[in-house]
Amino acid sequence: MWACGSGKEQPAEEAGSLDIRHNPIGVSTYSFWQFNGPKESVPIESCIDHAAAMGFDGIELLLMQMASEENGYLQKLKKRAFHSGLDLCGFSTHQGFLNPDKAYRDENIRLTKHQIELAYRLGIPTMRLNTGRWGTSESFDHLMENRGIEPAIEGYTEEDGFIWVIDSISQCLGKAEECGVVLGLENHWGLGRTAAGVRRIVDEINSPWLKITMDTGNFLENSYEQLEQLAPDTYLVQAKTYYGGGKWYTLDLDYRRIGEMLRKHNYRGYISLEFEGNEDPMTAIPKSLELLRESFYYKTGLE
């Protein structure tokens, strides 16, 4: 391919060219279920089929939604996704280290290492990680009423919590490296309620196997500024939409602005939709895909 200039031809790669590519877009199986009713009513297999039919590039699996952890079941999911043309782009798990009881923390370390092995068997390259919550709220609904703010367990402080969480996550990193699974600490309540909390943990541990899962809907104050603090170490973006009004709250997120911010930080990875609205997922999820396709792209080539 040749480009003309100054009266002579030269290769386009020397003259300069730009190629616009879209970030791959996935969808979390949570988007189809949202903890509405028994998980058996929305099996992972149907989520894979719907995601493929709607035109997604990948699917993020919610561990709590899976019917089994037996290897045969895992391999059937992997095979189904591959045949449907979908990447298994993320693994969303639950654990918690924000507790003064060492036995509790040790059990969650064991659990997290087991989850890493599940991700490895599924061929998933990144796994969502939580700090956990203090557990002093009456319920998750009560936590949401308080905008994610929760008091520490009586007699302890956030500083105690950071020591427990940093130590616990550090103990999981050998397994992550062994399995080739990047742990993505999410801004997901607890010590992850703020970008400063997430950054403190990731920066103090300073490991190539601990990065960030950015959730666009989990900052209720100064969202864009806090999201940008996470961007340099983000390995997966979970993008919330709220068609029909949110289950707990609704954020008016400017995805064009978020897309521009991620381009500035050269993010080329997956955007995983987490639909959390009251509209029927079968109509809201395709609309969400269209919105994300328009908002997330990046430039390659020479300028």
Secondary structure, DSSP 8 states (H G I E B T S, - for coil): -EEEETTEEEEHHHH-EEEEEE--EEEETHHHHTT-S-GGGS-HHHHHHHHHHHT-SEEEEEGGG-S---HHHHHHHHHHHHHTT-EEEEEE-------S-HHHHHHHHHHHHHHHHHHHHHT-SEEEE-------SS-HHHHHHTTT-----TT--HHHHHHHHHHHHHTTHHHHHHHT-EEEEE--SGGGSSHHHHHHHHHHH--TTEEEEEETTS--SSHHHHHHHHGGGEEEEEEEE-TT-BSS------HHHHHHHHHHTT--S-EEEEE-BSS-HHHHHHHHHHHHHHH-EEEEEE-
